[in-house]
Amino acid sequence: MILVIALIALFVWSAVATVVELRRDGHRPTPTDWSRLAGRDLSQQAESGHVYR
């Protein structure tokens, strides 16, 4: 019984630690700033790679 209680406590502790670390890691999805990409213009359109003659 003590082993079961220890395993439950370990699970709860690890789940809480995981949530805390995920909130603290600073990794968040951010939108791409297209103006910082080299050689790209905002008005530039995609070009097809196929040439038909």
C-alpha positions as CSV (number, residue, x, y, z in Angstrom):
1,M,0.0,0.0,0.0
2,I,2.9,2.3,0.8
3,L,4.3,1.6,-2.7
4,V,1.0,2.6,-4.3
5,I,0.8,5.9,-2.4
6,A,4.4,6.6,-3.3
7,L,3.8,6.0,-7.0
8,I,0.7,8.2,-6.9
9,A,2.6,11.0,-5.2
10,L,5.4,10.7,-7.8
11,F,2.9,10.9,-10.6
12,V,1.2,14.0,-9.2
13,W,4.6,15.6,-8.5
14,S,5.8,14.9,-12.0
15,A,2.6,16.2,-13.6
16,V,2.7,19.4,-11.7
17,A,6.4,19.9,-12.5
18,T,5.8,19.3,-16.2
19,V,3.0,21.9,-16.3
20,V,5.2,24.4,-14.4
21,E,8.1,23.9,-16.8
22,L,6.0,24.1,-19.9
23,R,4.6,27.4,-18.8
24,R,8.1,28.8,-17.9
25,D,10.1,27.6,-21.0
26,G,9.3,30.7,-23.0
27,H,8.7,28.8,-26.2
28,R,5.6,30.2,-27.8
29,P,4.5,30.2,-31.4
30,T,5.1,33.6,-33.0
31,P,4.0,34.8,-36.4
32,T,6.7,35.2,-39.0
33,D,7.9,38.7,-39.8
34,W,8.1,38.4,-43.6
35,S,9.9,41.8,-43.8
36,R,13.0,40.3,-42.2
37,L,13.5,37.5,-44.8
38,A,16.3,38.2,-47.2
39,G,15.5,38.7,-50.8
40,R,11.7,38.7,-50.3
41,D,9.3,41.6,-51.0
42,L,5.9,41.6,-49.5
43,S,4.4,42.2,-52.9
44,Q,6.4,39.4,-54.5
45,Q,4.2,36.5,-55.7
46,A,5.1,32.8,-55.8
47,E,6.3,31.7,-59.1
48,S,5.7,28.3,-60.7
49,G,8.7,26.0,-61.0
50,H,7.4,24.5,-64.3
51,V,7.9,26.0,-67.6
52,Y,5.5,25.1,-70.4
53,R,6.4,25.9,-74.0
